[in-house]
Amino acid sequence: MAFLSRPKTLVLAPLILFIVAACGLGGSPGPTPTHAPYVPRSTSTPAPTAIPTNPPPTSAPAPPGDPSTCNAPGGCATFIGTSTILIGTAGPMTGDNSNFGMDSWRSARLATKDAGTLNGHPFGVSRGDDQGVASGAVDVANSFISQQGVVAVMGHSFSTPSARVMALYAAHYIPMMSGSATRVDLTQQGSPSFNRLVSADDRQALKAADFLANVLGAKNVVIIQDNTLYGQSLAQGLRTALTKDGVKVAGFQSITPGSSDYSSALNKVAALKPDAVYYSGFQPEAAVLAKQRAAAGLTVPFMSGDGVYGKHFVDLARGAAEGYYMTQAGAPLGPARDQFDAAYKAAYSQPAGLLSGYPWFYYDATMVLIQAVRQVAFSSGDTLYIPRQKLMQAVRQTSGYQGITGTVTCDATGECAAEPTYVVFQVQNGTIVQLPADYKPQ
């Protein structure tokens, strides 16, 4: 097994961000590797059950092509024998937010299993634990860049890590497709690499504002945010949406993630006498706020976004989570979702949607990357070539892909989500329950 080397430089100056030394191929004998042969890493986790009625995008073999085209910027990833074509999966695999990373990894494994092979090469997953932070994302990105089998990245799960590494991936012609990074301006950076298959926070904010104003009847709301890129983005979007709905934003509090005591912030919130409180952040901090709100005299409804959705929040907050509201992007109900849900449950003995609200988005994001690989790959002799620059372009040009989440089409900036359908959930009797459209609070 051999792979054409990608340039070894892992951090490039801005002036050479998109000028990467071409990994050229000369003559018909094929490339001579400058790295040690790639050996796929094994996993002890049982292979997931494939979705039998959801075939890969295409089963056609890669057409023949001319290896000299790999002299283009970025060169080609090359595969011989039965070596594995890897999709990197990046997110927090350990720590308090590991449910998001683990869900992305699980869903990607289902997708690569369903994708079958390309010219005898199976698709596989390389897992990267960025711990949900920027520094961890850089380590993961450098690891993926050094793995010659990695041709694309499904991730990163969170907005801050995604923002930190999108230029690094672009410099090495590695396309990204995130299933859960929602900060509005991520696609406004001009990155040719970053794409996402989930709607941005401004859409989610509209749903939350409508629910707070028109269902809960709130006239006076306090927003708490955690100072992360995600938390700030969602909070700012909500403030704008609430103002348009005629709701007063009485306070805009900030907290520091990782603390075990937010009583001071909650006391300040209580003094503003809100009708409802919205927290924009993640599960660990939301659990602390939920447990300490009663001591501050706050008996009004609390609500959050998709960063809080999931069983982990309920487990952390215990009984204090009861009645808590949250929004989450919903995958349409139908046969494709039913098939995925059955396969997920069979593979992992847990229902899809328990760890996070994004397994369907992670699956589709992986499949879109695989479809792009199939579109650009070509063969010469016993070698499969994947042109890196063309792959990055093909991902951005995705159009009409029919996924679990709907029809996926990317615009020029990398926004690829199907028409968003945000729904509201509530913790009821220790379980997260989707609320009906005609829900009225008791």
MOPEVEN-V534756 format. One record per helix or strand of 2 or more residues. SS is the DSSP state (H for helix, E for strand). FROM is the first residue (numbers start at 1). TO is the last residue. Records with the same first field share a line. If there is no record, write none. Layout:
SS = FROM-TO, FROM-TO
//
This chain:
H = 14-16, 67-71, 98-114, 134-146, 159-171, 184-188, 201-215, 229-244, 263-271, 283-292, 294-296, 311-321, 335-348, 359-376, 388-396
E = 63-64, 76-80, 85-91, 117-118, 121-129, 150-154, 175-176, 220-225, 248-254, 276-280, 301-304, 325-329, 378-380, 383-387, 401-403, 406-408, 422-428, 431-434
//
